[in-house]
Amino acid sequence: MAPRDASRGNQNLMLALFAAMAFAAGMYRGFSEPYTGSTPLSARVGETTVPGGPHSISDLERTLEQQQKLISQLVKVQQQQLELSRAAEQTTPALYEAKALAPSEAFPSGATAGSVEGKRADITADEALSRLNAAQFAKWLAPQQPTPRTAGTPAPPASKPAPKPAPEPELEPGPEPGEGLPKPGGGAAPVGHSHSAKGWEPAVVAHTLENVAKAHAATRQLLRERYGEALFAKAFRLDPEIKFGGRSKEASPATPVFLDPGSRELLVRRFLAKLAAPIGTSAKRFVVAFGGHSSAAAHGNLYNQSYAHAFERLLAPAFKAAGVQLVVRNHAMGGTGCVPAAYCVSNVFGADLDAISWDFGMTDGRNIDHAELYFRQAILQVAGSGARLPPLLMLTHNTDNPREEMVRHFGKAGFEVSGIRMNNALTLVPKTESKEHASTLPDALRYLECANTVTLEECKAHKFNCLQQCGSDKGKACHGQVSWHPGWRYHMLKGDLAALPILEALGEAAQRYQSFTMELGPNLDPELYKLPAFPAERPLPKPLFCGPKNGRGFPSSVDAALCSEATRCATSYEPRKGQGPHDLAAAAAAAASNPGKKAPIKSSAPLLSLAEAAPGWAVQLAPGEGDNTASCTGHVDQKFNALARQGAAPLSLEVETKGPLARGLLMLCEGPFSARFAKEVGFFNTSTPGGNVALELDGKPVHYQRKVSKSLCSVVSDRLAPGRHTLKITPKGKALTGFSHVIWL
């Protein structure tokens, strides 16, 4: 094979010659059988077939020529894809500057600025491409290396345009989540490449990894130009230690981004497994979930100006080059803390997560036990079955000593953790002193921080760039433009910083893979991406803040069982990936009509169908809750509640407890109804004769046993035996009453 210091052109030529020689000797399985030139999803190159059987020298030459044409086509298409992706990445300044493109023009007819993955339409990167000029971003790309050619093969015309990219193919039905990754107990699942029907050929592997390196370098150059060399050098580097915020002399000044060496190694191995996974399968996905309050949901801005979307836009080129599908879910909800969301991680965000975050900013205060509960439940609900790896735990807010201590606790136990410190980042941002001074700064930094020479009104005038897209306030400033909601520049910086650990780990994984293939060929040794199994090889650490017997003596409000056992949940809040109250009602109805027969509890009924199960009940916004979809700015967070008044039919919900606990737990949580509507809306009251709700559990009257402090949840029972149980809710009072979450284990 070529030495490590050989030029990339020589490496590619040697790989192609190696494939040809292996084919001639009958040693290379992919050439001794019908050949399928499978390529990464981002390449979008069609298949090439070479007949099997005896081969002459001329057959070999024709085969090699086809191979070189495939390589040439692949390089051109991936180069074009990278250019287009880089153009799409610039959607924030291009789509949101009114002088360049009004917000209403940023969305196709009938579409909104919805989530990257969700039920509503989105202004995707591909849709944005037609609105931008990709040529202006070509300067960030390294000169394309000439494709090796065999003697007698004519060079392609210089003026011939690159093939037009076809629509991104859907992922083919693949293995269940976790396949293509190491199996529990340390064993590795088989991988594809040249020994699989969906395998990669050596030259394709080489060019894919080379393009990942190009995308990585181009993304770093984009950040350098976006924020300027000074800020880039100080902010966009990884702190290898979690220094508890850097407020002490020893740690100050801490960098805005941290990723400790242990977490970096685990994350690199995770990406090696994805690079090695069979092409077109669900194992070749990287799924990231963002949760939080109204700031994380980008209230006051367009939804696709959120830092979750900025995170996705920055990483998209590198992931496309790698052939790994990047899926980002921003399911943040205005005015909510991480409880009860912690109990509903898989229900709200999905059980297929590779990384998860919650913005513990305004609404969680000093409830450190809630933050630890959230991350513990994320691990338990995603990896508890043993089918998937625990997700990367991302801390995305300001310097936060207790929470950084908490994530370091997870890191020491062998889990991947990363984080950003936005207040540290903002101290590095030059303060805008005047309009003239602003013109000398990169656009991403103008008025992000303002000196006292700039009035508050002037600073705020440059903070947001969002107008209502429909309704009676169409054309006016977007709702939610208040002092505590950040503007689009803040969101972009935060998303870019949060993406840095992912970008660097993916780049390092590609480098390791490339080094391996130079010496040993395209089949990556599974030992290189072997990860410790959960919980056998890396069990949950003992709680630091969570539960009554935590390691810090923290006055926790969380039941001990909830810190160590995966909960199950049904919620009416949107967006979500799993079941709602109507699914539990449908299961109860099926059980009542078929005694003794266990009907599955799964999402099968459409939203707002609760009235079919119990007339008088409905899933709708409670009084005082605004409709976040009404302004057509793309926001999807909706605090739907299951609501009813006196006279409504009893609502029966069926749950199934099947955890290891001898006695399970059942809780109900209520929506944060506005105090302005206290006369119209009443919280559940079951403990007095004048209560507005009557509860029955398995046919027996029950009352709330206790309120869960620092939350709107109450325990119905903590003595549930394993099995199926039916909870019946009968409204009694005149006030509108209801619930938002049913939680059990």
N, C-alpha and C positions, 0 to 999 in steps of 0.2 A: 504494500500500500504506500501511498505518498507520505513523505515525512511531514511532521506537524508544521514546519515552517515553509512548506511549499505554497505557491500561490494558489488562490481558490480556483483559477482556471485550470491549473494542472491537476488539482484534486478532482475536479469534475471530470476531466478527461480520463484520469486513471480509474475513477469509479465506473465510467462507461466502458472502458476497455476491460476492466475486471468482469463486468457483467457479460460482455461479449465472449471472453475466454471461458467463463464458467458455462456459458451456453454451449460453446463448441465442444467442451469436454463432457457434456451431459451431466454436470454436477449441479447445475442451478435449476432447482425444481420449477421455478417460474418460467424458464425457457424451454424445459423439456416437455411441458404441457401447454395447452392453449394459453397464450399470454394475455392478461388483462392489465392495462396500464392504469390502475387505480391511483387517484391523486387526492390530496386534501380537498375539503369542501371549498376552501377559498380559491383553489386553482380553477375550478370549473372547466376542466379539460375533458373531452370525451374519451372513450375507451379505444384502445388499439389492440387488434388481435393478430397474433402470428401463428399460423398453423403449426401443429406439432409434427412429429415423425422425423425421418432422416433429413439431414440438412447438408447441402453442399457449401463450398466456399461462397458462391454467389448468394445462397440463401442467408449465410451469415452476414454478408455485406449489406444485403437489403434489410435484414433485421437491425443491424447496427445503425443504418441510415434512419430507420423508423425511430429507433431509440433516440438518436440525436435530434430528430424533428420534434419528438415529444418533449425533450428537454428544452429545446429552443422555444416551443410554444408555451411550456410551463413558465419559463423565466419571464417571457413577455407578459403573460396574463397576470402573474403574481406581481410584476412590477406595476402594471396598470392598476391592479387591485389596491396596491399599497398607496399609489398616488390618489386614487379615488377615496380611499379610506381616510387619508390625511386631509383631503378636502372636506369630507364629511365631519371630521373631528373639529373643524373650525366653525361649526354651526352656531356656537354661542355668540361670538361677535357678529357673524354674518347674518344670522337670522333675527337677532334681537336688536340690532341697531336700526332705529326707525328710518334713518336717512338711506340705508341700504335696502332694507326689506321690512315693510310694516309687519307687525305681528300677525295680522289677519292673513297676510300673503304666505306666511310660513306654513299654513296648514292647507292641504288639499280640500276640495269641496267635500263636506260630509265627514271630515276627519278632525281629530283634536290632538292636542299635545299630550297624549296618553302615555301609559307606562311602556317600557321596553317590551315587557311581556304582560299581557293582561286582556281583559274583555273588551277594552275600548281601543279604537284605532290610535296609531302613533305616527308622529312625523319621524320616520326611521332614518337611519343614515343613508340608505339607498335612495329614499325619496328626496333627501336634501341634496344629493349629488347633482341632480339636474339643475339646481338653482345656483350652483357654485362653479367657479372656474378652476378646474383641477390643475391647470398648467402653472398657476402662480405658486403652487406648493412643490413643484418639481425640484426646486433648488435644495430642498431638504434631503433629497434622495441621493445616495452615492451613485456614481456612474455605473451603468450596467456592464457587467463583465461579458466579453464576447463568448458565445456558445461554441464549445469545441466542435469541429467538423472533421469528418473522415475525408480522405483523398477522393476527389471526384464528386463530392457533394457540393453543389453550387451554393454560394452564400445567398441568404434571403435578400430581396430588394430592400434598400435602405428606407425607401418611402412607403413601404407596405405597412398599413396601420395594424396595431395589435388587435387580436380577436375581440369582438364585443362581448363583455361578460354576459353570461346567461343568468336567469333568475337563480338566486341561491336555492339549492335543492333542500328539501326537508330532510331531517334526520331519518334514516331508515329505521324500521323497527329493530331494536337491538336488545342487548341483554338487560336484565333488571338492574336497578341502581346498584352500583358497587362492582358489577362485572367489568373486567378489564383492569381492576385494581386488585391489590393484594387481598387474598382471602383471610378471614379470621384465623389466628394461630400462626401467621407469618408466611403461609404458602402463597404463591403468586398465581394468578389466573393466566392462562395462555394468552399471548399477544400475537398480532398478525404479522404485518410486513410481508416479506417475500415468501413466507411459508403459509400464507393465508389467501383465500379467494379474494379478500378485500385488502391484500397486502400492498406495501410500498416497495418500489424498486430502489436500488441503491442510489441512483442519480436523483430520483425524486426526493428521497430522504435528504440528500445533501443540499439540494436547492431549497427545499422547504426550511431547513434549519438555517441556511444562509439568509433567507428572506426574513426569518424571525429576527436574526441579528440586525438586518437592515431596518426593520420596523422598530426594533428597540432603540437603535441609534437615532433614527429619525424622530421618534417620540421624545427622546431626551433633548434633541435639538429644538423641537417645537417648544418644550417647556423653557429652554434657555432663551429663545426669542420672545416667548409670550411674557415672561416675567423679568427679563434682563439678567445679565450674567451675575450681578452681585447677589440678588435674591436667590437665583437658581443655586449658586454655589453654597449658600448658607442653609437654605430651606429644603432643597431636594437632595438630601443625603440621609442615609439610614443610621439612626442611633442604634448601636448594637446592645445597648443596655436600657432597661426600664428604670429610669432614675428617679421615680416618684416626682416627676414634674420639673426637676431642676431648680427648685427655689432655694436649695441650700448652696453654700459656696462650693462644695465638692462637685456638685452635678451641674452647676450653672455655667454657661447657658445650655440648656438641653435643646437638642434639635427638635423641629416640629414633628418628625416622624420617627417611630421606633419599630424595630424588628430584631429581636434578640437572635443570637446565632443558632440556638436550638430550633426556634420557630422557622428561621430561614431554611435550615436543612430539611425540615419536614415539608415545608411549602415547595421547595425545589423538587423533592421526591414526588410530591403530589403531581406536579406538572410533568415530570418525567413519565409517570404512569399514564397521563393523558396523551402525551406525545406518542407513547408506545401503543396506545389502545387501538383496536381495529377502527378503520376509517368508517364514518357514517353511523356509528353506534352511539347510544346514550352515554357511554363512558367517556366520550369525547366532548363533554360539556363542562363548563365551569359556571356554577350558579351562585349568585351573590344576592343576599337579601338585606335591605336597609329598612329599619324601623325607627320610630321616634315620634315627636310631636309636630306641631304645625311648621316649625322651622325646617325640619327634615322633609316635610311634605311640600316645601317651597311655597307656602302661602304668601301672597303679595307679589309673586312672580308667576311666570308661566310654569306649568308643571315640568316641562322638559328643560327648565333652567335649574332644576334641583341638583344638588351635589351628587346624587346617585346617577343622574343622567350624564353629568360632567365626567364622573368616574368611568362610565361605559364608553363615552366618546373618546376619552384618552386611550383606553386600552384596546379599542376595537381593531385598529390596524395590526397590532402584534398578535392578537388572537386569530384574526383572519389569516395571517401569514402562517400561523402554526396549525391551521386546520381544526382549531378547537372552538366550539360555539360558546360565546360569552352570553349569559343570560343574567340580566339585572332586574330585580324586583324592588321597586320602591313602594312599600306598603305602609308608609308612615301615616299617622292619624292625628289630626289636630287636637290639642287639648287632652292628650292621654299620656300616662306614664307607662313604664314597662310592665306593670301589673295592672290588668290581668293578661296582657299580651304574652308574658312569660309562660303562662300555662298553655298557650295556644300556638307555639312556634310552628309546628308542622301543619296545623290547621290554617294559619294565616299565611305563612311564607312558603310552605311545602316541605316535604321530607327529603328532598333531593339536593340539599344545600352543600356547597363547598365553603362558603364564608357567610358570616352573619354579623350585623351591626345593630346597635340601638343608640340613638342620640340621647344621652342621659343629661341633657342640658337643663331646660327650664322646669320640667314637670316632675322630675324624680328627686330633686333636692339632695339631701344627705341620706337617702334610703339606699345605702350601699348593699344591704342584704337583698334588695330587689334586683339590683344589677347582677349580683352573683347568682341569684335564682334564675335570672333570664339566661345567662350563659350555661348554667348547669342543665337547665331544661333543654336548651338548644342541643347540647351534646347527647343527652338522654333520648330525646325524641328523634334526632337524626341518625344517631349511630347505635342506639340501644338494641336494635334487632340484630346487629352484627353484619348487616348487609352493606353498610356504608361507613366511610371514615368520619370521625368527628369533624365539624367545620372549623375553619379559621375564625377566631373570635376577634372582632375588630372594635377597638375603642375609638370613637370618632367625636371628640369634643375638645374642651379646653384641658389645660393642665389639671389633673385630678389625682391628688396623692392617694387617697384610699382606693379609688378604682384602679389606679395603676398598680398598687400593691396587690389588688385582687387578681388582675390579669397576669401579673408576674407569678402569682401562686399557681395559676393554671399552666403557665409556661414551664415552671419547674417540674410540674407533674407530667410533662411530655405532650402538651397540647399546643397548637399553633396560635399565637397571639400577635397582634400588631396594633398600632394606634397612632393617632395624630393629636397634636396639642395646638389648637388654633390660636390661642392667645400668644404662644411663643412665635408662631408664624407671623402674626400681625405686628409684633414688635420689630420684625425685620422689614416690614413694608414701609417705604418712604411716605411720609405724610404730605398730602397735597397742600401746598401753601397758597396757591393762587391759580387763576385760570391759565396764566402763562406757564407756571410751573407744571401744571397738569399736562400741557402739550408736550413736555419733554419726557414724560413717563410713558412706559408701555401702557396700552389701553387697558389691560387687565388690572392695572394698579391705580388708575386715575380715580381719585376720590374714594378709594377703598378705606383709607384712613385719612382724616383731615386734621390739619393744624388749626390752632386757634385763630389764625388769620383768615380762615374760611368760615363763613356763617353756617349755622346749622341748616338753614333752608337751602343754601347752595349745595351743601354736601348731600342732603337728602334728595335734591333734584336729580343727582346723578346716581343714586343708589339703586333705583328700580328702573326697569325698562319693560313695562307690561301694561297693556290696556285690555279692558273687558272686551270680549269678542262677540258677545250677544246680550240679549236682555235689555231691560230699560236703561241700564248704565253702559251700554255699548259705547266704546270710544273713551270712556273715563278710566282713571287709574284703577288698576286691579284691586279688588277687595283684599284686605289684610296687609296693606302697606303701612305697618306700624313700626315703632322704634325697635322692638325686640325681634322683628323678623329681618334676617339679612337679605341683601340684594344679590343680583346675579353674579357680580364679581366675587363676592365672598363664597357663594356656592361653587363657582368654578375653581377657585383656589383650594377649597376644602376637598372637592372631588378629586382634583389632581394630586393632592397630598395623600389622600386615602388610597389612591391607585398605585402609588410608588412602590410599596412592598410587593404587590402583585407583579408589576412590570419587571422589577429587578429579579424576582424569583423565576419568572418565565424566561427571561433572558439568560440567566445562569443555567437553567435546565437545558435550554437549547445548546449552550456551549458544551455542557457535559456530554450531551447526546452526540454532538458533532465530533468531539474528541474520541468518543467510543467508536463511532462508525469509521473513522479514519484508520483505526487499527484492526477492528474485528468485524466490520460489516454492519448492515442495517438492523440486525436483530438485537435490540437492547437487552442486556443481561438483567433479568428480573430482580437480582439482588441490589441493583442500583436504585430501584424505587420501592424496595420493600419497606413497609411502614408498620409500626407496632399496632397490634390489634386492640380494639376496645371491646370489653373492659379487661380482657385477660392480661394484656401486657402494659396497659396504661389506664388503670382504674381512675375514677373521679377522686380528686384529693379531698381530704376532710374539709368541711365548710369553714371558711375564714370569717364570714359575716352572716351567713344564712342559717336560720333555725335557732332554737333556744340554746343549743350547746355548741356554739361556734367558737373558733379559735381565738377571737379577739374580745370575747365578752360583750359583743355588740347587742344592744336591745332589739333583737329581730322580731318582726311581727309574722314571720313565715313559719308554718307548721314544719316540724322536722321531716316528716315523710315527703313533703313537697320538694325538699332539697336533694333527695336521693332517688326518687322514683318518677318515671315519666308520666306526666298527666295526659289526659285526653280532653278534648274540648269541642264544643260547637258554638259558633258565634254568629250573630246577625250583622256584625260590622263588615264593611266592604272597603278595600278588596280583600279577598281571602282565597286560598287554594282548596280548602276542605269543606266540611259539612256545616250546615246551619241548623237552627231550631226546627225548620220544616222537615229535615231529614230524621231527627229524633221523633217528631210527631208522626211521620210516615211509618217509621219502624213500630211505634206503639200501636198505630191503627192496624198494621199488618199482623201484629201479635194478637190483638184483640179479635180479629176476624179468623185467625188460624191458631187457636190455642195449642200450645205445645210445639208449634213449628217456629223455628228461628229464622226470621227474615233478616237479610243483611241490613246493617245501618250504614248507608252510604249516600252521597249526594246524588239524588235522582229527581227531585222535584224542583221546579223553577222558583226563583226568588219571588217573594210576596204571595206564596200559595198557602200560607199558614191558615188562612180563613177556610180553606177546603177541609182541613183537619179539625178545626174548632171555629165555627161561625162566631164572629165578633172579634176575633184576633186578627192582627195584621202586622206585617213587618214594614215599618216606615220610620221616617225621621220623627223624633220626639219634638214637641213644641220648644222653640228656642234654638233648634239646630238648623243651621243654614245648609242649603243644597249646594255642595261644592262643585257640582257639574253645571250649575245654572249660568255661569259666566263664560263657559266654553274656553277656559284656559287650560283644560286638560286634566284638572285634578280629579282624583278618583276616590279619595277618602270620604266615606259616608258612615255616620254613626246611626245605622239602622238599629231599631229596637223591636222586640216582639211586644206589642202593646194591646191592651184591652181595657174595657170598663165593666162595671157591674152589669150583669145580664148576659155577658158573653158566655159561650159554652166552656166547660172545663177543657183545658188543654193538657193532653197526656204526652209525656216525653219518655222515651225508652233509652236507657244507657246500659252498658255492659262493663262490669269490672272484671278484669282478668289478670291483674298484676300479682306480684309475689306477696303482697300484704294480705294478712289474714282478714283484715277489715279495711275496706276502702273508704274513700272520702267523696262527698258530693257537695258542690257549692253552686250558688247562683250569684251572678254579678249583674248590677244594674247600670244603665247608662248615666253619664254625668248631666242630668237634666238641669236646665238653667233655673236659677233661683227666681228669675222674673216670672216663671210660670208655676210657682209653688201651689197656686190654687187649682191649677188644671192637672198637675202631675204629682203623684204620690209614690214614695218609695214603698216597697213591700213591707207590710206590717202583719206579722202572723202571731204575735205573742199576746195580743190583747183582744177582748171581745169585739172591739170596734175596728179591728184590723181590716185592711182592704183586700187581703188575699187569704185563701185557705189552701193549705198544702196537704197532700196525701202521698205517702211513699209505700208502694206495694199494698195499697188499700187501707193503710192505717194513717190517721191524722198525725202530722208532725209540725213542729215549729222550728224557726231558725234557732240553732243551738248557740251560735255566737256570731258576732260581726268580726270580720278579719280587719284588724286595724290598718290604717293607711291605705285603704282600698274601698271600693264599693261592692265588695263581695261578702257573702254570708255563708256559713256552713249549715247545710240542711241536715247532713248526717255524716258522722265519722265512724260508723259501725256497719258499713255495707259489706256483706259477705260476697265472695266472688260469684259472679253470675249476672243475669239480667234483672233490671229493676225498672219500675214504672213510677214516674213522678207526675202527679196530677195537680194542676194549678187552676184554682177557681177564683176569678175576680169577685170581690164583694163591695168595694167602695165605689163612690161616685167619681172619684178622680181617676184620670188615666194612669195606668200603672203597667209595668212590664219589666223585661230583663234583656240583657245583651249577650251574656255568656252563660253556658252550662259547662261546668268543669268537674271532672271525676278521675279517680284512679282506683 
